[in-house]
Amino acid sequence: SGVYEGRTKFITKTIRGGQSVTYPGNVVIIGDVNSGAEVYAEGNIVVIGCIKGKVYAGTSGNDKAFIAAHSLQPEILQIKDIITISPDNEEGPEYPEVAKIKEGVIIVEPYLPNKYNY
């Protein structure tokens, strides 16, 4: 499947501005990533909440890593060595989204579980 499944760290709180999380696997956050907070994962980042801070997935060079959130409004979103910055003042859609690398660029699309049959 190409999806990195290794170790996963579950965090059941919001990551506040000035806080940083780094993990050599996947990170699942039940909460938000506030503005000014940073999350670094060698695998995937999944946030059951809103990403408003800086998120870095696939930090060890994994171009299959993805970042998914109920609301995706990051200050910086990076997968592997590819970075994207969120447009200012853009109201996000009312559905979960997933960001991943496709043909060398980061794309963001609706998270539709029926498309992800691993």
C-alpha positions as CSV (number, residue, x, y, z in Angstrom):
1,S,0.0,0.0,0.0
2,G,2.9,2.3,0.5
3,V,1.3,3.8,3.6
4,Y,3.6,4.1,6.6
5,E,2.1,2.1,9.4
6,G,4.9,1.9,12.0
7,R,4.5,3.2,15.5
8,T,1.8,5.7,16.3
9,K,1.6,8.2,19.2
10,F,-1.9,9.3,20.3
11,I,-2.2,12.7,22.0
12,T,-5.5,13.5,23.6
13,K,-5.1,17.2,24.0
14,T,-4.8,20.4,22.0
15,I,-1.2,21.4,21.1
16,R,-1.0,25.0,22.1
17,G,1.1,27.8,20.6
18,G,4.8,27.5,21.5
19,Q,4.4,23.7,22.1
20,S,6.2,21.2,19.8
21,V,5.6,17.5,19.2
22,T,8.2,15.3,17.4
23,Y,7.8,11.6,16.9
24,P,9.5,8.9,14.7
25,G,6.3,7.5,13.5
26,N,2.7,8.6,13.1
27,V,1.0,11.2,15.2
28,V,-2.7,11.2,15.9
29,I,-4.0,14.2,17.9
30,I,-7.5,14.2,19.4
31,G,-7.7,18.0,19.6
32,D,-6.4,21.0,17.7
33,V,-3.0,22.2,16.6
34,N,-3.2,25.8,17.5
35,S,-1.5,28.7,15.8
36,G,2.2,28.8,16.7
37,A,2.3,25.0,17.6
38,E,4.5,22.6,15.7
39,V,4.1,18.9,14.9
40,Y,6.9,16.8,13.3
41,A,6.3,13.2,12.3
42,E,8.3,10.8,10.3
43,G,5.0,9.2,9.3
44,N,1.5,10.6,9.0
45,I,-0.2,13.3,11.0
46,V,-4.0,12.9,11.7
47,V,-5.8,15.6,13.7
48,I,-9.3,15.0,14.9
49,G,-9.8,18.8,15.1
50,C,-8.3,21.9,13.5
51,I,-4.7,22.4,12.2
52,K,-3.9,26.1,12.5
53,G,-0.2,25.7,13.3
54,K,2.8,24.2,11.5
55,V,2.8,20.5,10.6
56,Y,5.6,18.5,9.1
57,A,5.0,14.9,8.0
58,G,7.3,12.4,6.3
59,T,10.3,14.2,7.9
60,S,12.6,11.3,7.3
61,G,11.9,11.6,3.5
62,N,8.7,9.5,3.2
63,D,6.8,10.9,0.2
64,K,3.9,8.6,1.0
65,A,3.1,10.4,4.2
66,F,-0.1,12.4,4.5
67,I,-1.6,15.0,6.8
68,A,-5.4,14.8,7.5
69,A,-7.5,17.0,9.6
70,H,-11.1,17.8,10.3
71,S,-10.2,21.4,9.4
72,L,-7.0,22.2,7.6
73,Q,-5.9,25.8,8.0
74,P,-2.1,25.4,8.6
75,E,0.4,28.2,8.9
76,I,2.9,25.8,7.2
77,L,2.3,22.3,5.9
78,Q,5.2,20.2,4.8
79,I,5.4,16.7,3.5
80,K,8.9,15.3,3.0
81,D,10.7,18.3,1.5
82,I,7.7,19.9,-0.1
83,I,6.2,22.9,1.6
84,T,2.9,24.7,1.2
85,I,1.6,27.8,3.0
86,S,-2.1,28.3,3.6
87,P,-3.9,31.2,1.8
88,D,-4.7,33.9,4.3
89,N,-8.2,34.4,5.6
90,E,-9.6,31.5,3.6
91,E,-12.6,29.8,5.4
92,G,-12.0,26.1,5.2
93,P,-14.6,23.7,3.9
94,E,-17.0,21.9,6.3
95,Y,-15.5,18.4,5.7
96,P,-12.3,16.7,6.6
97,E,-9.4,17.0,4.2
98,V,-6.2,15.2,3.5
99,A,-2.9,16.6,2.1
100,K,-0.5,14.4,0.3
101,I,2.2,14.5,-2.4
102,K,1.0,13.8,-6.0
103,E,3.5,14.2,-8.9
104,G,5.9,16.3,-6.8
105,V,3.4,18.8,-5.4
106,I,1.2,18.8,-2.3
107,I,-2.5,18.4,-3.1
108,V,-5.4,18.8,-0.7
109,E,-8.6,16.9,-1.3
110,P,-11.7,15.8,0.6
111,Y,-11.1,12.9,2.9
112,L,-13.4,10.3,1.6
113,P,-12.8,7.0,3.4
114,N,-14.1,4.9,0.5
115,K,-11.2,6.2,-1.6
116,Y,-8.7,4.8,0.9
117,N,-9.1,1.1,0.7
118,Y,-5.8,-0.1,2.1
